[in-house]
Amino acid sequence: MLWMVSMYLSSMVFLLSGSLSCVIYSLLCLKSGQAWFIEWELVSLNSSSIVMTLILDWMSFMFLGFVMFISSMVLYYSGEYMSGDNNMNRFMYLVLAFVMSMGFLIISPNLVSILLGWDGLGLVSYALVIYYQNEKSANAGMLTALSNRVGDVAILLAISLFFSCGGWNFLFYVENMPNMSLNGVLCGLVVLAGMTKSAQIPFSAWLPAAMAAPTPVSALVHSSTLVTAGVYLLIRFSPALEGQTSQMILLLLSSLTMFMAGLGANFEYDLKKIIALSTLSQLGVMMSILSLGYADLAFFHLLAHALFKALLFMCAGAVIHSVKDYQDIRMMGGLVYHMPLTGMCMNLANLALCGTPFLAGFYSKDMILEVAFMSPINLVSFLLYALATGLTVCYTMRLVYYTLSGDFNLGNLYSVSDEGKVMTNPMMGLSVGAIFGGASLAWLIFPCPYMICMSPFFKTLALIVSVIGGVVGYLLNLSAVSYKLNSLDTYKTVVFSGSMWFMPYLSTYGISKNFLGSGEAYQKVGDMGWSEYYGGQGIYSFVSKSSKYLQVFQDNSMKVYMLSFLLWVIVLVFMSV
């Protein structure tokens, strides 16, 4: 037990001190405008050398600081959440390996070294998703790994295309890449890689499935690490995406992802999957504003979202831990009376998610919506932005309605309370970030404010759709308690909307059905059919039958000898004639 305590405490101290150092260096870089590009020669043989390159600027320092801060809180939180696990050391090492892979990706300006961190994230995330070793975890882990392999292949192809540039340090070339002949293909591959890692349509199915991992992993993976790796890569590549076809495709797909995830969260009853779909919706927001050319706003929202989403996952973990591992929100209710501290932190995270004024989410989300409404976007993207904003408040109200308010639905034998100090202390630390993080980041990243010039209707549109979404969400939940879905047509709509537009089905059975069916037919007709008849079994049958006839001649039978002698005599007679 002492080793386990020292493990999570020492990890927290180490990561927290690293986070503080990174944030201080980031502020120094912001103030001085400096950045360090480090080349470390590993091996030099004749005229060839293997060089390790690192980029240390304000962006990489700040992102690394946030990742390490959230990781330190998550590891400390895991000290109590995973205390009953027999393999807690293995879990801690896996999480630390995950953080190391993410750090490697953040400070790499080279596509080859980025691939090492990128693949490290995929490998360790697979190990963490299948941590609870059962069939559901195995399926979720395989879906996660195979979806991310598409992005790995895209980066490998991009590495091969970068040969035309003369090197793999893409930061040297992104400014001039629009003039390259292969720029369209290269940007398409990088966008594809970012979409797989950040779970945009049509690769969205793995994100809710990855909820099979322990909740501390969800708090880390789905707030600041794995899912934001794709966004971060595209932020680094953003100058090369200007005016590309892939940029327009990314805008449409990210807007659809934002809307689809918000719609699906309103029909979901699993607490962790609701928050995962919320993450997917916010990733759509980051990707869409990035595709409009505002990489700094995407990075701003990435950092602000990481703070309150990690807090929301931690609160969900505390609730699940306290109600004896139930995840169905219909089994909860009235938790604000039994777990007031967790309820307060959960409300704080939910309000920040909705973009409530002066919390972390407000500064980034409100600015993103206003800049998007000012941009020359098409009507479809505009409507998807507005609807997704309303749906965010709608599913947040639904989550509060089912979990925090109302009557306690678990029965009399449950003792639900906020007793765990090891779990509540990190939540308090992230709550401070959810309150002050947005304003602090806005002051640091944007010394000169954006010029927003719009009509009063568009200025208040985000507030209007948020209020409408909250009212509709509350009223629909009141009616959902009283009335059942009687109409079959309504039921079909609910299933379509609540199943992420059948994407989990299409990503698994939809792809494998034809390949497995054709493989089965080939096995029946080929391997077990004609190829057996003319192949191994047929040859064996022919040789065995022939050997039987030969065996008759080798049995020393007088009848056979006399018959063969007669045949030879007849043959000789005919030949002589």
Disulfide bonds with the S-S distance in Angstrom:
none
